[in-house]
């Protein structure tokens, strides 16, 4: 069983580990954010087009038997 850590010691460890993190620059963050929005937009357009195409094809198949 793991031993319990003192809350003060735990917070010191967290602060120490956080200081080791390499944070992205503002520019890197903005570029990443824009890329996420672009990819979400492209995925939305793709899935909308695929949905419309499949709906049209299914409509053709269902109406062909009538």
KAQUI-V179542 format. One record per pair of residues at least 12 apart in sequence whose C-alpha atoms are under 8 Angstrom apart, sorted by sequence separation. I is the first residue (numbers start at 0). J is the second residue. If there is no record, write none. Layout:
# KAQUI-V179542
I:J + I:J
This chain:
# KAQUI-V179542
none
